[in-house]
Structure formats: C-alpha cells, structure tokens
Amino acid sequence: MPMNRAQFPKSLSSDLNAVWMMDKDMPPEWSQVFETKTSRRAFEEQVLRVGFGAAPIKKEGAAFDEDSGGEGWTQRYINITVALMFVLTQEAAEDNLYESLGPQYVKELRRAMKETKEIMGANIFNGAFTVNQGDGVPLLSTAHPLWGGGTASNKLATPADFAESSLEDALIMVRNAVNDRGLPTPVNATKLVVGNSNIFQAVRVLRSVQRVGTSNNDINAIKALGIFGNDPVTLTRLTDTDAWFTETDAPMGLQMFQRIKLEPDDWQDEKTGNFCYRARERYSFGCTNWRALFGSEGA
C-alpha cells in the first residue's frame, strides 16, 4: 500500500520547526567476525577432507605401513534473498514541505536491509548451542565427532559466565584443539566476542596488566601473552546476553557468502505516478570448522 499524505499530516504544515527520524546507522558488527566470500550459485558446500595420522616407527626390514585419508561431513550454505520496498504517492512527494520523503525513506530502506544482515550474522551465534551443523551437533558442543574416532569439544563442560578464569579455560581448550585424526592442530585465539552485558568486564580482562578484581600481585596472563591484539567485538543482537565466544584463526570458520550485493532501485509508476523504491540482496552466513569458535552459553 502506498504511503500517502494522510500518513504525514504534519509534513504538510508550514509551522513545524523540524522533522526527525532515528535513521543514524550503527557501525557494522557482522563484518568484524565473518570472512566475506563470493558465491556464484544457489548454495555453497564445503566438505571435510581428512589427512593422515602420525607416522609409525618402521622396524628394520619390515614393510611400510599404509594410511589413508578421506572425506567427512559437508556443510552447506544456502543463499537467502532479502528484499524490501516502499511506495510513495505522487501527491505526498509533491506536498511535503520539509526534507523530501523519498530520500529520507531510502535511508531507512538501507538501514532495514543492514539490520537483517546483522540479525542473520548474529543468529549463527544465537544458535551456536542448539542448531546442529554438518557434523550432526551444534556449532559449540562437547561431543564433536572425529573422523578417526572419538570426540572433541569447543564448549566448556560446565557452563560458566564470562570471567578471567573461564576465559582462561576456553583458551586452554583452544591450545588443546585436535584435527580429525586426534592430532594437535595449530589454532590461535584472535578475537573475544561478547554481548552488551559483558563488554565492560571483557575490556577489563583484556586491558588489565594484573589480575582482574583481586588484591593479588599476579600478572594478567592473557594480557602478558598478547593473545588478543584488540578489544572485544560486541554483538548487540545476541539473544543470550550471558553467552561469550573466542574466535580463532582456524580455516573455513565463520563465513559470509555474498551471492548478490545490495541492489537499490527506484522508478515512477506510469499508471499511478507513484514513486517506487526497493532493495534486494542475497547472501548466507555460517561456520564450517567448529574449531573457529570456543566459548560458553553462560551459567
């Protein structure tokens, strides 16, 4: 239904001081944690390829042992379409006495498209403890199945709120990460990701030279080792504000596939004279390698 003059009665009056909208853009958050890639298909798939285990000791004169790799589970990224439009009657555009309705709502259209993208990115974290991934368990789980047998974990066994001690426990898990043959794999923590309720404590933990909230003279080992080279990333749209995460440099981790970039469009309808504005975009968010994220849902 077109937006008409009845929806903007004050904009037709000459005695207003100003008009305003809450159209100030928030800085992007999703791009701080997701790697952006290009997609050219309806969906993208990434398959786990497993290598060899440790080489055995060969006895003199004995035959060589053999090993073999293979393929494991597959993670699929399905590109969704996000689209929105608005229509403004010709009369509403003509009779508005203040800031033009068209350009102002074009900004709002852009903001609405950005908001959906932020929500879709945050939803990977919001479902990290409940939504099963390609390996059959949630992204953060204590029982990720390994191709070579056994399981591995990227979640604290006992849920814990964010604190210096619980972060250290998660960082120990990062250091103990293994590949699908159960062998140590080089994974390094790169970012701390928290919600609004944890940001102040997170900054204290990352910036303090000594232990946080104690009278001890111990150093802050996280700061001393230089594990995080930046302040925490805050995801405003986390639905569980107690949840917190440590992102790592594991390959094929948090990814956003861009199928079609934001496409704005506008025209004037020949039959009605109405002004039409629309925007469309296609993309997908996800994470293939669970070793890219460690953390806890909070106590």
C-alpha positions, 0 to 999 in steps of 0.5 A, spaced: 500 500 500 502 506 498 504 511 503 500 517 502 499 524 505 494 522 510 500 518 513 504 525 514 499 530 516 504 534 519 509 534 513 504 538 510 504 544 515 508 550 514 509 551 522 513 545 524 520 547 526 523 540 524 522 533 522 526 527 525 527 520 524 532 515 528 535 513 521 543 514 524 546 507 522 550 503 527 557 501 525 557 494 522 558 488 527 557 482 522 563 484 518 568 484 524 567 476 525 565 473 518 570 472 512 566 475 506 566 470 500 563 470 493 558 465 491 556 464 484 550 459 485 544 457 489 548 454 495 555 453 497 558 446 500 564 445 503 566 438 505 571 435 510 577 432 507 581 428 512 589 427 512 593 422 515 595 420 522 602 420 525 607 416 522 609 409 525 616 407 527 618 402 521 622 396 524 628 394 520 626 390 514 619 390 515 614 393 510 611 400 510 605 401 513 599 404 509 594 410 511 589 413 508 585 419 508 578 421 506 572 425 506 567 427 512 561 431 513 559 437 508 556 443 510 552 447 506 550 454 505 544 456 502 543 463 499 537 467 502 534 473 498 532 479 502 528 484 499 524 490 501 520 496 498 516 502 499 511 506 495 510 513 495 504 517 492 505 522 487 501 527 491 505 526 498 512 527 494 509 533 491 506 536 498 511 535 503 514 541 505 520 539 509 526 534 507 523 530 501 520 523 503 523 519 498 530 520 500 529 520 507 525 513 506 531 510 502 535 511 508 531 507 512 530 502 506 538 501 507 538 501 514 532 495 514 536 491 509 543 492 514 539 490 520 537 483 517 544 482 515 546 483 522 540 479 525 542 473 520 550 474 522 548 474 529 543 468 529 549 463 527 551 465 534 544 465 537 544 458 535 551 456 536 548 451 542 542 448 539 542 448 531 546 442 529 551 443 523 554 438 518 557 434 523 550 432 526 551 437 533 551 444 534 556 449 532 559 449 540 558 442 543 562 437 547 561 431 543 564 433 536 565 427 532 572 425 529 573 422 523 578 417 526 574 416 532 572 419 538 570 426 540 572 433 541 569 439 544 569 447 543 564 448 549 566 448 556 563 442 560 560 446 565 557 452 563 560 458 566 559 466 565 564 470 562 570 471 567 578 471 567 578 464 569 573 461 564 576 465 559 582 462 561 579 455 560 576 456 553 583 458 551 586 452 554 581 448 550 583 452 544 591 450 545 588 443 546 584 443 539 585 436 535 584 435 527 580 429 525 585 424 526 586 426 534 592 430 532 594 437 535 592 442 530 595 449 530 589 454 532 590 461 535 585 465 539 584 472 535 578 475 537 573 475 544 566 476 542 561 478 547 554 481 548 552 488 551 552 485 558 559 483 558 563 488 554 565 492 560 568 486 564 571 483 557 575 490 556 577 489 563 580 482 562 583 484 556 586 491 558 588 489 565 596 488 566 594 484 573 589 480 575 582 482 574 578 484 581 583 481 586 588 484 591 593 479 588 600 481 585 599 476 579 600 478 572 594 478 567 596 472 563 592 473 557 594 480 557 602 478 558 601 473 552 598 478 547 593 473 545 588 478 543 591 484 539 584 488 540 578 489 544 572 485 544 567 485 538 560 486 541 554 483 538 548 487 540 543 482 537 545 476 541 539 473 544 543 470 550 546 476 553 550 471 558 553 467 552 561 469 550 565 466 544 573 466 542 574 466 535 580 463 532 584 463 526 582 456 524 580 455 516 573 455 513 570 458 520 565 463 520 563 465 513 559 470 509 557 468 502 555 474 498 551 471 492 548 478 490 550 485 493 545 490 495 541 492 489 537 499 490 532 501 485 527 506 484 522 508 478 515 512 477 509 508 476 506 510 469 499 508 471 499 511 478 505 516 478 507 513 484 514 513 486 517 506 487 523 504 491 526 497 493 532 493 495 534 486 494 540 482 496 542 475 497 547 472 501 548 466 507 552 466 513 555 460 517 561 456 520 564 450 517 570 448 522 567 448 529 574 449 531 573 457 529 569 458 535 570 456 543 566 459 548 560 458 553 552 459 553 553 462 560 551 459 567 
